[in-house]
Amino acid sequence: MQKIARKHPKALPYLFLTEMWERFGFYVVQGLLVLFLTQGYGFSDDKSFTILGSFSALAYIAPMIGGMVADKVLGFKKSIFIGGLILSSGYALLALSNQQNFYYALAVIVVGNGLFKPNISSLLGVLYDDYEQSRDAGFTFFYVGINIGALLAGFSSGFIKNHFGWHAGFALASAGLILGVFTFAAGVKWGGIKYKFTFKDTPNFWLRKPLLVIYCFFSFGLIGVLLENEFVGEWFLPAVGVIILIYIFLLAYKYPPIERNKLLALNVLIISSIIFWMIWMQIFFSANLFIDRIVNRDVFGIHIPTTVFYTLESIFVITLGPIFAWYWQRSGSLNNSSSHFTKFVFAIVFLGFGFIVLSLSTFYPNDDGLVSPLWIVASYFLITFGEMLLSPIGLSAVTMLSPPKLTGMMMGIWFVALGFGGAFAGWLAKFSSVPEHVNSIADQLPIYRLAFLDYALIAFGVSILLFILQLWLKKKLKLNQ
């Protein structure tokens, strides 16, 4: 029995619960935000999508900087503590905010997420030094914590908001982070989180700890201004994304042919992943408003909150994850370079089918003009199936196709691609924007029908292009291996 227990570090349950509560808070806000902006503040669909897109982008890009701060100044444990406290404060500020200052509450959340999110995963990784064979199982368990947090957020936040108001929903996120911070503290005291970070001596004055407080407050103000400015979401962040993509392509040509071709292949996968996440994130953008406005949410006499529906994605991840993991281990295809492209192609195809289902649903409303929730279940199953074909495969592709000296940077760019997917998601969601003068469900149905069809066509077009590129790159990789 003792031998079994030693397969995983003692800290794993504490880190699992800490991450669960952190994701709980984040998904509460992610699920409520576009509804709050359109209903609570009365913003147009266009403006709401732009704000949510900018917030999503910055929240996923910030961890790259937070990881650097941990590596050079704070270490993992302090970064997690400070990040958790900042996150809890940001959610509390959002609960107390008004229309003028809520951008700065979102900015505090972005900074907190940047410090917290990358470093709890990194901490778990270094604690596995003595348990290498159990690392994959431990991270799978850790990933389950993310999805349990999302499940709890979806099921609770909508009911809390409906009974106590928007601000109570955001306060719920703050309470979740407080529980997460206390759980982590318990892990440090009793749970074996004893890792001591050793820093390389650096003479750089600008990396001193006291200056981090100034940097944080400066970041709050700067990010708040960026979120308030619609130009940032519509043009600046997408333009930065394009510049980064051009840079990583140029970077490939600095390497010998074998490494260059592998890096080119990885760059193609990263670009396709941005498009995948751009469409996938419509779960929190256009599809969220579609469910709130058009879907019949009365099931067996119970009125289901809109946020409950995005928990379908987590339910399907938890259900499908073990099946996919078993199949990949049995088939031995996870670490095959051509297999990466094939899985990406099918991932984007399934994503397209998911939005085809949503588009078709608009042809079959009930007598009240509302769509059956079963269409959402079928759609989200297909979308999640696609996610399981892309998300873990992308991590494998980064480690396999990156030159050894670039693996860390390319892994960071892979996660930053999620952020730019969020930025482009805000732009794409505007296809579904309902003009303020359109109030009837019958007039809204064709808007959503066409938008979801457009998303599907984009997905199918990208999958065809990726399949063609696969044939060319596969040939080049074989010639040089």
Secondary structure, DSSP 8 states (H G I E B T S, - for coil): -HHHHTTS-TTHHHHHHHHHHHHHHHHHHHHHHHHIIIIIS---HHHHHHHHHHHHHHHHHHHHHHHHHIIIII-HHHHHHHHHHHHHHHHHHHHH--TTTHHHHHHHHHHHHHHHHHHHHHHHHHHTTT-GGGHHHHHHHHHHHHHHHHHHHHHHHHHHHHHH-HHHHHHHHHHHHHHHHHHHHHHHHHS-------------GGG-HHHHHHHHHHHHHHHHHHHH-HHIIIIIHHHHHHHHHHHHHHHHTTS-HHHHHHHHHHHHHHHHHHHHHHHHGGGTTHHHHHHHHHB--EETTEE--GGGGGHHHHHHHHHHHHHHHHHHHHHT-TT-HHHHHHHHHHHHHHHHHHHHHHHHHTT---TTS-B-THHHHHHHHHHHHHHHHHHHHHHHHHHHHS-GGGHHHHHHHHHHHHHHHHHHHHHHGGGG---TT--SHHHHHHHHHHHHHHHHHHHHHHHHHHHHHHHHHHHHHHHH-
